[in-house]
Amino acid sequence: MLDLTIKQQHFNGIISAEYAFNDHISLSYNGNLLTNSSTATSYNNGFVFSRVYEGTGTGLDGLTLHDLGQNDIVSNYYQQTSRTKNYYGDVMLNFNYQLFKDLEMKLNLGNNIRDNYTTYNQVGGTNLQIPGFYNIVNVLNPDPFYSLNNGFSRSRTLALFANLDLGYRDYLFLNATYRYDKTSVTSNWREASNNKGYSYYSFGASFIPYKGFSFYQRRYLELC
């Protein structure tokens, strides 16, 4: 008999907080932690094919399944445990100022961290000493470590970013962004020169004519 049992546990935590230093400066944090653990157990009780076929009136009489190439089923036991932890966090410093009468500025400076970690371990082998007792200590022939599924994986990303918005009289807007990413996926810990980050830039502008010139404002009101 082959049996498989899987047990799992999950946890998902979310936190969000913000603190205002004054009317123009605030600090915010958003974080998420997700964990998962699972244990999978499988076993086989084994079976010996000892029956000798008699009275069938066929060529099977006097034979066993061994004579036909069937091997006995060897008992076994295996257990695998895996654990996963995924973290995501944002910290952002926000500025909101009216620089001049007609010029407004919004600036966001932030940091982002992502950390994903998984570990998995397996034990097991063949030939149970005591039938029906399913535990690694009851395995007479444990499989070697290198032939089992054991290991871990981890990836981490660190990012710094900035966003600047400028608005002039509600009709001219400028935007600029910057982001710097550094990730373990593209890094090589054996060679420090390969642990480089990557930068991303963007610039944008928008203009609303009917708000900027009285002629367009009159035409817009006439059309409406």
C-alpha positions as CSV (number, residue, x, y, z in Angstrom):
1,M,0.0,0.0,0.0
2,L,1.3,3.4,-1.0
3,D,0.2,6.4,1.1
4,L,1.0,10.1,0.8
5,T,0.2,12.7,3.5
6,I,0.8,16.5,3.2
7,K,0.4,19.0,6.0
8,Q,0.7,22.7,5.4
9,Q,0.8,25.9,7.5
10,H,0.4,29.5,6.1
11,F,0.9,32.9,7.6
12,N,0.3,36.2,5.8
13,G,1.0,39.5,7.7
14,I,0.5,43.0,6.3
15,I,1.4,46.2,8.0
16,S,0.9,49.8,6.9
17,A,1.8,52.9,8.9
18,E,2.3,56.6,8.2
19,Y,3.6,59.5,10.3
20,A,3.2,63.2,9.4
21,F,6.0,65.4,10.7
22,N,4.1,68.5,9.6
23,D,1.8,69.6,6.9
24,H,4.4,69.1,4.2
25,I,6.5,66.1,5.2
26,S,5.4,62.6,6.0
27,L,7.0,59.1,6.3
28,S,5.1,55.9,5.3
29,Y,5.9,52.2,5.5
30,N,4.2,49.2,3.9
31,G,5.3,45.7,4.6
32,N,4.2,42.2,3.9
33,L,5.5,38.9,5.3
34,L,4.3,35.5,3.8
35,T,5.5,32.2,5.3
36,N,4.6,28.7,4.3
37,S,5.7,25.4,5.7
38,S,4.8,21.9,4.5
39,T,5.6,18.3,5.4
40,A,5.0,15.5,3.0
41,T,5.2,11.9,4.2
42,S,5.0,8.8,1.9
43,Y,5.4,5.1,2.7
44,N,4.9,1.7,1.2
45,N,4.4,-1.3,3.4
46,G,5.9,-3.7,0.8
47,F,4.7,-7.1,-0.4
48,V,6.2,-10.5,-1.0
49,F,4.7,-12.5,-3.9
50,S,4.8,-16.0,-2.5
51,R,1.7,-17.5,-4.0
52,V,2.3,-20.6,-6.2
53,Y,-0.4,-21.0,-8.8
54,E,-2.2,-24.4,-8.9
55,G,-5.2,-25.8,-10.6
56,T,-5.5,-23.1,-13.3
57,G,-5.2,-25.7,-16.1
58,T,-2.7,-23.3,-17.7
59,G,1.0,-22.9,-18.0
60,L,0.9,-20.9,-14.8
61,D,0.5,-24.0,-12.6
62,G,3.5,-24.4,-10.4
63,L,4.8,-20.9,-11.0
64,T,5.0,-17.8,-8.9
65,L,5.0,-14.2,-10.0
66,H,8.8,-14.2,-9.5
67,D,9.0,-16.8,-12.3
68,L,7.2,-14.3,-14.5
69,G,9.7,-11.4,-13.8
70,Q,7.7,-9.7,-11.0
71,N,9.9,-8.5,-8.1
72,D,8.7,-8.2,-4.5
73,I,7.6,-4.7,-3.5
74,V,10.2,-3.3,-1.1
75,S,8.9,-1.3,1.8
76,N,10.0,2.4,2.1
77,Y,9.5,5.6,4.0
78,Y,10.2,9.2,2.9
79,Q,9.6,12.6,4.5
80,Q,10.2,16.0,3.0
81,T,9.9,19.3,4.8
82,S,9.9,22.7,3.0
83,R,9.8,26.2,4.4
84,T,9.3,29.5,2.4
85,K,9.6,33.1,3.6
86,N,8.8,36.0,1.4
87,Y,9.2,39.6,2.6
88,Y,8.3,42.8,0.9
89,G,8.8,46.3,2.4
90,D,8.5,49.9,1.3
91,V,9.7,53.0,3.1
92,M,8.8,56.4,1.6
93,L,9.6,59.9,2.6
94,N,7.1,62.4,1.1
95,F,7.4,66.1,0.5
96,N,4.6,68.4,-0.6
97,Y,5.4,72.1,-0.9
98,Q,4.0,75.2,-2.6
99,L,7.4,76.6,-3.7
100,F,6.0,79.8,-5.1
101,K,2.5,81.2,-5.7
102,D,2.1,79.3,-9.0
103,L,4.6,76.5,-8.5
104,E,3.8,73.3,-6.6
105,M,6.2,70.5,-5.8
106,K,5.8,66.9,-4.7
107,L,8.8,64.7,-4.0
108,N,8.9,61.1,-3.0
109,L,12.1,59.4,-1.8
110,G,11.9,55.7,-1.1
111,N,13.5,52.3,-0.4
112,N,12.2,48.9,-1.3
113,I,13.4,45.5,-0.1
114,R,12.3,42.0,-1.3
115,D,13.7,38.9,0.2
116,N,12.5,35.4,-0.9
117,Y,13.9,32.3,0.9
118,T,13.1,28.6,0.5
119,T,14.7,25.6,2.1
120,Y,13.8,21.9,1.6
121,N,15.0,18.8,3.3
122,Q,14.3,15.1,2.7
123,V,15.1,11.9,4.5
124,G,14.1,8.3,3.8
125,G,15.0,4.9,2.5
126,T,13.9,1.3,2.0
127,N,13.2,-1.7,4.2
128,L,11.2,-1.0,7.3
129,Q,12.4,-3.0,10.3
130,I,9.0,-2.9,12.0
131,P,6.0,-3.1,9.6
132,G,3.5,-0.3,10.2
133,F,6.0,2.0,12.1
134,Y,6.6,5.0,9.8
135,N,9.6,6.9,11.0
136,I,13.2,7.4,9.7
137,V,14.6,5.5,12.7
138,N,12.8,2.4,11.4
139,V,14.5,2.5,8.0
140,L,17.2,-0.2,7.6
141,N,18.7,1.2,4.3
142,P,18.6,5.0,4.3
143,D,19.2,6.7,1.0
144,P,22.4,8.7,0.8
145,F,22.0,12.5,1.3
146,Y,23.1,13.4,-2.2
147,S,20.4,11.3,-3.8
148,L,17.6,13.0,-1.9
149,N,16.0,16.4,-2.4
150,N,17.9,18.8,-0.1
151,G,18.9,22.4,-0.6
152,F,17.8,26.0,-0.5
153,S,17.3,29.0,-2.7
154,R,17.3,32.7,-1.9
155,S,16.9,35.9,-3.9
156,R,17.1,39.5,-2.6
157,T,16.5,42.8,-4.2
158,L,17.3,46.3,-2.9
159,A,15.9,49.3,-4.7
160,L,16.2,53.1,-4.1
161,F,13.8,55.4,-6.0
162,A,12.7,59.0,-6.3
163,N,9.8,60.7,-7.9
164,L,9.5,64.5,-8.6
165,D,6.3,66.3,-9.7
166,L,6.2,70.0,-10.5
167,G,3.0,71.8,-11.4
168,Y,2.7,75.3,-12.7
169,R,-0.7,77.0,-12.5
170,D,-2.6,73.7,-13.1
171,Y,-1.7,73.6,-16.8
172,L,2.0,72.8,-17.0
173,F,3.3,69.6,-15.3
174,L,6.8,68.1,-15.2
175,N,7.7,64.6,-13.9
176,A,11.0,62.9,-13.3
177,T,11.7,59.5,-11.8
178,Y,14.8,57.6,-10.8
179,R,15.2,54.0,-9.6
180,Y,18.3,52.0,-8.7
181,D,18.0,48.2,-8.4
182,K,20.5,45.7,-7.0
183,T,19.5,42.0,-7.0
184,S,21.3,38.8,-6.0
185,V,19.9,37.1,-9.1
186,T,22.4,39.0,-11.3
187,S,25.2,39.2,-8.7
188,N,28.1,36.8,-8.2
189,W,29.4,36.7,-4.6
190,R,32.7,35.2,-5.8
191,E,33.5,38.3,-7.8
192,A,32.7,41.6,-6.2
193,S,33.1,43.5,-9.5
194,N,30.0,41.7,-10.8
195,N,27.8,42.9,-8.0
196,K,26.6,45.9,-9.9
197,G,23.3,47.7,-9.7
198,Y,21.1,49.1,-12.5
199,S,19.6,52.6,-12.9
200,Y,16.4,53.6,-14.6
201,Y,15.4,57.1,-15.5
202,S,12.2,58.7,-16.9
203,F,11.1,62.2,-17.7
204,G,7.7,63.5,-18.8
205,A,5.8,66.8,-19.4
206,S,2.2,67.6,-20.0
207,F,0.4,70.8,-21.0
208,I,-3.3,71.7,-20.9
209,P,-3.8,74.6,-23.4
210,Y,-7.3,75.6,-22.4
211,K,-6.1,76.3,-18.9
212,G,-3.1,78.2,-20.0
213,F,-4.5,80.7,-22.4
214,S,-7.7,82.8,-22.1
215,F,-8.5,82.2,-25.8
216,Y,-8.8,78.5,-25.3
217,Q,-10.7,78.9,-22.1
218,R,-13.4,81.0,-24.0
219,R,-13.5,78.5,-26.8
220,Y,-13.9,75.6,-24.3
221,L,-16.8,77.4,-22.5
222,E,-18.5,78.1,-25.9
223,L,-18.2,74.4,-26.9
224,C,-19.6,73.3,-23.6
